[in-house]
Amino acid sequence: MSDLEIETPILDDHLHLDPDNGRGLEAVEDFADAGGTHLFVINKPSWQLGVDADCGEDFRPVFERTIEVVEAASEILPGRAWPILGVHPACISQLVGGRGYTPAEASEVMQEGIDVAAEYVDRGAALGLKSGRPHWDAPDDVWAASNDVMRRAFERAGELDCPVQLHAEESEEMTEVIEWAEDAGLAACRVVKHFAGGKLEGPIPSVISMKDELEVATERGEPFLMETDFIDDPDRPGAVLGPKTVPRRVSWLLEEGHEDAVRNAHVETPRLVYDVDTEATLE
C-alpha cells in the first residue's frame, strides 16, 4: 500500500537510476511506496558508469544498462517506466578538458552517440532523446560545438517524431532553441527543458519539484511536467531531490485544490509531449 491513496497517475519526468553503484531499484520502490506510478529514466553520464567514449558505439553499453533497469523498474511500478537516452552535455568537458579533444572533435563523438541513441528510439526500445548544452560558463567554441550536438538531436528526433529532453542553462526564455527544433522538423511541443523553473518561454518546462516553482507553474496554467532529477549517486544520497518528492508534491498540490494542475502535469502534458497514456498504463 502506498503512502498516497489518490487515484491519479504520478510521473517523475527526469530521474536517474544506477543499479550497479547507487540505490537502483530501491529508489523505484521508494517512489512507488510514496504513490508514484510512472518514471522517465534518463541514462547517467557515460563516464559515471565507467565508459570513456571515443565514438558513438562506446555509448551503447550505457544505453543497454539503462534499458535493463527500466524493464526491472516497470515490474515494480503500478504503471511503468520508459528510457530516455542520449549524451549528457558535460561530456564535452570530459573530452576537451580531460582527454585532449578539440571542441569540434568532441562534438562529433557526441553526435555519433545521439545517432546510436536514436537507433533505440527507432526500434521502440526508448521513448526519446536527451541532449543539451553547457549550464556553466564555457568558451565560445565549446558553446558552438554543443549547439551542434543539440541540433543533431533535433534532426534525429524530427525524423523519428520523438521528444527531446534538454539539459541546458537556467533561463526563462529559450525560444531560439524551439526555432532550431522546428527548422529540423520537430514540433515545439516535443522539446522539454529539464530542471526548469515554473515559468519558461519556448520548451515545455519539466519543473524541479520545489513548492515555489510548482506554484508558478500552476498559476501559469501552461503545459508542464514534474521531476526530481534524482541522480542516484552514493556519494550524494538524495541529490538532487529524493525519489519520494514528486508523489509528496502531488499530495500537497491536491490538498491546495490544484486538481487541474495535477492532471496537466501527469496526464495531459505526458500525452502531448511523449504520446504516452499514463491512465491506460496504470493498473
C-alpha positions as CSV (number, residue, x, y, z in Angstrom):
1,M,0.0,0.0,0.0
2,S,1.4,3.4,-1.0
3,D,1.7,6.4,1.3
4,L,-0.5,8.3,-1.1
5,E,-4.0,7.0,-1.6
6,I,-5.2,9.0,-4.6
7,E,-6.5,8.0,-7.9
8,T,-4.2,9.7,-10.4
9,P,-1.0,8.7,-12.3
10,I,2.1,10.3,-10.8
11,L,5.0,10.7,-13.2
12,D,8.6,11.7,-12.4
13,D,9.7,13.2,-15.7
14,H,13.5,13.0,-15.1
15,L,15.3,10.6,-12.8
16,H,18.5,8.6,-13.0
17,L,18.9,5.0,-11.7
18,D,22.3,3.3,-11.1
19,P,21.7,-0.4,-10.3
20,D,25.4,-1.1,-10.0
21,N,26.7,1.7,-7.8
22,G,23.6,3.5,-6.5
23,R,20.3,2.6,-4.9
24,G,18.8,1.4,-8.2
25,L,15.6,-0.4,-7.8
26,E,15.4,0.5,-4.1
27,A,14.8,4.1,-5.3
28,V,12.0,2.9,-7.5
29,E,10.4,1.1,-4.6
30,D,10.5,4.3,-2.5
31,F,8.8,6.2,-5.4
32,A,6.1,3.5,-5.7
33,D,5.6,3.3,-1.9
34,A,5.0,7.0,-1.8
35,G,2.4,6.8,-4.5
36,G,4.4,7.2,-7.7
37,T,3.3,5.3,-10.8
38,H,5.4,6.2,-13.8
39,L,9.0,7.2,-14.5
40,F,11.1,8.6,-17.3
41,V,14.6,7.2,-16.6
42,I,17.5,9.1,-18.2
43,N,20.8,7.3,-18.7
44,K,23.5,8.5,-16.4
45,P,26.5,10.4,-17.9
46,S,28.7,7.7,-19.6
47,W,31.8,8.4,-17.6
48,Q,29.9,7.9,-14.3
49,L,29.3,4.3,-15.5
50,G,32.9,3.8,-16.3
51,V,32.7,4.5,-20.1
52,D,35.2,6.9,-21.7
53,A,33.6,7.3,-25.1
54,D,35.7,7.8,-28.2
55,C,32.9,7.1,-30.7
56,G,29.2,6.6,-30.8
57,E,29.3,2.9,-30.3
58,D,31.0,3.4,-27.0
59,F,27.8,4.7,-25.6
60,R,25.9,1.6,-26.4
61,P,26.6,-0.3,-23.1
62,V,25.3,2.8,-21.2
63,F,22.1,2.7,-23.1
64,E,21.7,-1.1,-22.8
65,R,22.2,-0.9,-19.0
66,T,19.6,1.8,-18.7
67,I,17.1,-0.2,-20.7
68,E,17.7,-3.2,-18.4
69,V,17.0,-1.2,-15.2
70,V,13.9,0.4,-16.8
71,E,12.5,-3.0,-17.6
72,A,13.1,-4.1,-14.0
73,A,11.5,-0.8,-12.7
74,S,8.4,-1.4,-14.7
75,E,7.9,-4.7,-12.8
76,I,7.8,-2.7,-9.6
77,L,5.6,0.2,-10.6
78,P,1.8,0.2,-10.8
79,G,2.3,2.0,-14.1
80,R,5.6,1.6,-16.0
81,A,8.9,3.3,-16.8
82,W,10.4,4.4,-20.1
83,P,14.0,5.1,-21.0
84,I,15.2,8.5,-22.4
85,L,18.6,8.0,-24.0
86,G,21.3,10.4,-25.1
87,V,24.6,12.2,-24.3
88,H,25.0,14.5,-21.3
89,P,26.2,17.9,-22.4
90,A,29.0,17.8,-19.8
91,C,30.6,15.0,-21.9
92,I,32.2,17.8,-24.0
93,S,34.1,18.9,-20.9
94,Q,35.3,15.4,-20.3
95,L,36.6,15.1,-23.8
96,V,38.1,18.6,-24.2
97,G,39.2,19.3,-20.7
98,G,40.3,15.8,-19.7
99,R,41.2,14.0,-22.8
100,G,42.6,16.4,-25.3
101,Y,39.9,16.5,-27.9
102,T,39.2,19.8,-29.8
103,P,35.6,21.0,-29.3
104,A,34.8,20.0,-32.9
105,E,36.2,16.5,-32.4
106,A,34.3,16.2,-29.1
107,S,31.1,17.3,-30.8
108,E,31.4,14.6,-33.5
109,V,31.8,11.9,-30.8
110,M,28.7,13.2,-29.0
111,Q,26.7,13.5,-32.3
112,E,27.6,9.9,-33.0
113,G,26.3,9.0,-29.6
114,I,23.0,10.7,-30.4
115,D,22.8,8.7,-33.6
116,V,23.1,5.5,-31.6
117,A,20.5,6.6,-29.1
118,A,18.2,7.3,-32.0
119,E,18.5,3.7,-33.1
120,Y,16.9,2.6,-29.8
121,V,14.0,5.1,-30.3
122,D,13.6,3.9,-33.9
123,R,13.0,0.3,-32.8
124,G,10.8,1.2,-29.9
125,A,13.3,0.4,-27.1
126,A,13.5,4.0,-25.9
127,L,10.9,6.8,-25.8
128,G,13.0,9.8,-26.6
129,L,16.4,11.5,-26.7
130,K,18.5,13.5,-24.3
131,S,20.8,16.3,-25.3
132,G,21.6,19.9,-24.3
133,R,24.4,22.4,-23.9
134,P,26.5,23.8,-21.0
135,H,24.7,25.2,-18.0
136,W,28.1,26.6,-16.9
137,D,30.4,29.2,-18.3
138,A,32.0,27.7,-21.4
139,P,34.3,29.1,-24.2
140,D,32.6,30.2,-27.4
141,D,34.0,27.2,-29.3
142,V,32.6,24.7,-26.7
143,W,29.3,26.5,-26.7
144,A,29.0,26.4,-30.5
145,A,30.1,22.7,-30.6
146,S,27.5,21.9,-28.0
147,N,24.8,23.6,-30.0
148,D,25.8,21.4,-33.0
149,V,25.1,18.3,-30.8
150,M,21.8,19.7,-29.8
151,R,20.8,20.4,-33.4
152,R,21.7,16.8,-34.3
153,A,19.3,15.6,-31.6
154,F,16.6,17.8,-33.1
155,E,17.3,16.4,-36.5
156,R,17.1,12.8,-35.3
157,A,14.0,13.5,-33.2
158,G,12.4,15.2,-36.2
159,E,12.9,12.1,-38.3
160,L,11.5,9.9,-35.6
161,D,8.8,12.3,-34.3
162,C,10.1,11.7,-30.7
163,P,10.7,14.1,-27.8
164,V,14.0,15.6,-26.7
165,Q,14.8,16.4,-23.1
166,L,17.3,19.3,-22.8
167,H,19.9,19.8,-20.1
168,A,20.8,23.5,-20.5
169,E,21.4,26.8,-18.9
170,E,18.9,28.3,-16.4
171,S,16.6,30.6,-18.3
172,E,13.0,31.8,-18.6
173,E,13.3,32.2,-22.4
174,M,14.6,29.7,-24.9
175,T,12.5,30.5,-28.0
176,E,15.5,30.4,-30.3
177,V,16.0,26.7,-29.4
178,I,12.4,26.0,-30.4
179,E,13.1,27.7,-33.7
180,W,16.0,25.3,-34.3
181,A,13.8,22.3,-33.4
182,E,11.1,23.4,-35.8
183,D,13.6,24.0,-38.6
184,A,14.7,20.4,-38.1
185,G,11.1,19.2,-38.4
186,L,10.4,18.7,-34.7
187,A,7.3,20.1,-33.2
188,A,7.8,22.6,-30.4
189,C,5.7,20.5,-28.0
190,R,8.3,17.7,-28.3
191,V,11.0,19.8,-26.7
192,V,11.3,19.6,-22.9
193,K,13.6,21.7,-20.7
194,H,14.8,19.5,-17.8
195,F,15.4,21.2,-14.4
196,A,13.2,24.1,-15.4
197,G,11.6,26.8,-13.3
198,G,7.8,27.2,-13.3
199,K,8.0,29.9,-16.0
200,L,9.7,29.2,-19.3
201,E,9.0,30.5,-22.8
202,G,9.9,28.0,-25.5
203,P,10.3,24.4,-24.4
204,I,7.9,22.6,-22.2
205,P,9.2,23.0,-18.6
206,S,10.0,19.9,-16.6
207,V,9.7,21.7,-13.3
208,I,12.1,20.8,-10.5
209,S,9.6,19.8,-7.8
210,M,10.1,22.6,-5.3
211,K,7.0,24.2,-4.0
212,D,7.7,27.7,-5.1
213,E,8.4,26.7,-8.7
214,L,5.4,24.4,-8.8
215,E,3.2,27.3,-7.6
216,V,4.4,29.4,-10.5
217,A,3.7,26.6,-13.0
218,T,0.3,26.0,-11.5
219,E,-0.7,29.7,-11.7
220,R,0.6,30.0,-15.2
221,G,-1.7,27.2,-16.4
222,E,0.5,26.1,-19.4
223,P,1.7,22.5,-20.0
224,F,4.3,21.4,-17.6
225,L,5.9,18.3,-16.1
226,M,7.3,17.5,-12.6
227,E,10.7,16.0,-11.9
228,T,13.2,15.3,-9.1
229,D,16.5,14.9,-11.1
230,F,17.4,12.2,-8.6
231,I,20.9,11.3,-9.6
232,D,21.4,8.0,-7.6
233,D,24.9,8.8,-6.6
234,P,26.1,7.0,-3.4
235,D,28.4,10.0,-2.7
236,R,25.4,12.3,-2.8
237,P,22.4,10.5,-1.3
238,G,19.1,12.1,-2.1
239,A,20.5,14.6,-4.7
240,V,19.0,16.5,-6.3
241,L,15.6,15.6,-4.8
242,G,14.8,12.2,-3.4
243,P,12.5,9.7,-5.3
244,K,9.6,10.3,-2.9
245,T,9.4,14.0,-3.7
246,V,7.1,14.1,-6.7
247,P,4.4,11.9,-5.1
248,R,4.5,14.1,-2.0
249,R,4.3,17.3,-4.0
250,V,1.3,15.9,-5.8
251,S,-0.3,15.3,-2.5
252,W,0.4,18.8,-1.5
253,L,-1.0,20.2,-4.8
254,L,-4.2,18.3,-4.3
255,E,-4.5,19.5,-0.7
256,E,-4.2,23.0,-2.1
257,G,-7.1,22.4,-4.5
258,H,-4.9,22.1,-7.7
259,E,-6.5,19.1,-9.3
260,D,-6.3,20.6,-12.7
261,A,-2.6,21.2,-12.4
262,V,-2.0,17.6,-11.3
263,R,-3.9,16.4,-14.3
264,N,-2.0,18.8,-16.5
265,A,1.4,17.6,-15.3
266,H,0.7,13.8,-15.0
267,V,-1.9,13.1,-17.7
268,E,-2.3,15.8,-20.3
269,T,1.3,17.0,-20.8
270,P,2.8,13.5,-20.9
271,R,0.3,12.7,-23.7
272,L,1.1,15.9,-25.5
273,V,4.9,15.6,-25.4
274,Y,5.5,11.9,-25.3
275,D,2.4,10.3,-26.7
276,V,2.0,8.2,-23.6
277,D,-1.2,7.5,-21.8
278,T,-0.5,7.4,-18.1
279,E,-4.0,6.4,-17.2
280,A,-4.3,3.5,-19.6
281,T,-0.9,2.2,-18.4
282,L,-1.9,2.3,-14.8
283,E,-3.1,-1.0,-13.2
